[in-house]
Amino acid sequence: MSRLAIIYHSAHGHTEFIARQVLTGAGSVEGVDAQLLKAEAATRSPEALVEFDGIILGSPTYLGGVSGPFKSFMDATGRMWRSQQLKGKLAAGFTVSSLPAGDKQSTLLSMFIFSMQHGMLWVGNPILPEQHSGVPYEQAANRLGSWSGLMAQAGHSAPADAFVPGDIKTAQMFGRHVAESLSRVTVAV
Ligand SMILES: Cc1cc2nc3c(=O)[nH]c(=O)nc-3n(C[C@H](O)[C@H](O)[C@H](O)COP(=O)(O)O)c2cc1C
């Protein structure tokens, strides 16, 4: 079995809801054992990450970047950087924000650069926007048009599960894609 961790921070439940959708998609791939891990726990013992073959990073977008608790997790891996203990693992990222754009790209970029500094292998979100094929916008996979990672949007102060069907579907497809990529890499090695 390949092991995949979905590490996330969520203050009000939106990012956690999306993390669970990513888990549903990843967990549907045979041979991959996927699990959720809160960023706060990963901050306390980042060394536990060496046990995983792949890591999916998830954070709300705060002021155009990752949230403070998620950055604390990133910084806690600093001592692992010296010996490149995460080198060769797969990495991918997702973020949630309240505005349609909301500078989410910047959050994904900081996750990408973090992963590159650790020598990990970045997996994107290769899903064609289904609205181009006539699917109604709110039901369309990758309606927000993000290929570098997964983006999802929920209204400000909306309930934690208040995502449109398209974003839920996209999160599940993204989780499945990362897990399938992990399977392929593991078989190839
Ligand atoms: C301090 C702070 C900064 C935020 N900055 C942004 C932002 O830059 N862009 C945006 O669209 N939403 C922003 N938001 C909204 C959050 O991204 C949004 O509410 C998200 O769903 C929160 O995720 P959570 O429920 O998992 O905590 C911000 C929220 C907070 C509390």
The ligand as an SDF file (V2000), in Angstrom:
LIG
                    3D

 31 33  0  0  0  0  0  0  0  0999 V2000
   -7.6460   36.4980    8.2600 C   0  0  0  0  0  0  0  0  0  0  0  0
   -8.4400   36.0870    7.0540 C   0  0  0  0  0  0  0  0  0  0  0  0
   -7.9720   36.4320    5.7990 C   0  0  0  0  0  0  0  0  0  0  0  0
   -8.6940   36.0670    4.6610 C   0  0  0  0  0  0  0  0  0  0  0  0
   -8.2060   36.3860    3.4400 N   0  0  0  0  0  0  0  0  0  0  0  0
   -8.8860   36.0490    2.3210 C   0  0  0  0  0  0  0  0  0  0  0  0
   -8.3790   36.3680    1.0360 C   0  0  0  0  0  0  0  0  0  0  0  0
   -7.2850   36.8890    0.8650 O   0  0  0  0  0  0  0  0  0  0  0  0
   -9.1390   36.0360   -0.0480 N   0  0  0  0  0  0  0  0  0  0  0  0
  -10.3750   35.4460    0.0710 C   0  0  0  0  0  0  0  0  0  0  0  0
  -11.0350   35.2400   -0.9300 O   0  0  0  0  0  0  0  0  0  0  0  0
  -10.8530   35.0810    1.2930 N   0  0  0  0  0  0  0  0  0  0  0  0
  -10.1350   35.3520    2.4120 C   0  0  0  0  0  0  0  0  0  0  0  0
  -10.5970   34.9850    3.6450 N   0  0  0  0  0  0  0  0  0  0  0  0
  -11.7850   34.0970    3.7260 C   0  0  0  0  0  0  0  0  0  0  0  0
  -11.3960   32.6220    3.9210 C   0  0  0  0  0  0  0  0  0  0  0  0
  -10.4760   32.2010    2.9580 O   0  0  0  0  0  0  0  0  0  0  0  0
  -12.6450   31.7370    3.8300 C   0  0  0  0  0  0  0  0  0  0  0  0
  -13.5960   32.1380    4.8000 O   0  0  0  0  0  0  0  0  0  0  0  0
  -12.3350   30.2650    3.9990 C   0  0  0  0  0  0  0  0  0  0  0  0
  -13.4850   29.5120    3.6170 O   0  0  0  0  0  0  0  0  0  0  0  0
  -11.9660   29.8950    5.4280 C   0  0  0  0  0  0  0  0  0  0  0  0
  -11.6820   28.5040    5.4860 O   0  0  0  0  0  0  0  0  0  0  0  0
  -11.9950   27.6500    6.7920 P   0  0  0  0  0  0  0  0  0  0  0  0
  -13.4880   27.6350    6.9890 O   0  0  0  0  0  0  0  0  0  0  0  0
  -11.4710   26.2860    6.4610 O   0  0  0  0  0  0  0  0  0  0  0  0
  -11.2910   28.2610    7.9470 O   0  0  0  0  0  0  0  0  0  0  0  0
   -9.9040   35.3290    4.7870 C   0  0  0  0  0  0  0  0  0  0  0  0
  -10.3560   34.9900    6.0770 C   0  0  0  0  0  0  0  0  0  0  0  0
   -9.6430   35.3590    7.1890 C   0  0  0  0  0  0  0  0  0  0  0  0
  -10.1390   34.9480    8.5610 C   0  0  0  0  0  0  0  0  0  0  0  0
  1  2  1  0
  2  3  1  0
  2 30  2  0
  3  4  2  0
  4  5  1  0
  4 28  1  0
  5  6  2  0
  6  7  1  0
  6 13  1  0
  7  8  2  0
  7  9  1  0
  9 10  1  0
 10 11  2  0
 10 12  1  0
 12 13  2  0
 13 14  1  0
 14 15  1  0
 14 28  1  0
 15 16  1  0
 16 17  1  0
 16 18  1  0
 18 19  1  0
 18 20  1  0
 20 21  1  0
 20 22  1  0
 22 23  1  0
 23 24  1  0
 24 25  2  0
 24 26  1  0
 24 27  1  0
 28 29  2  0
 29 30  1  0
 30 31  1  0
M  END
$$$$
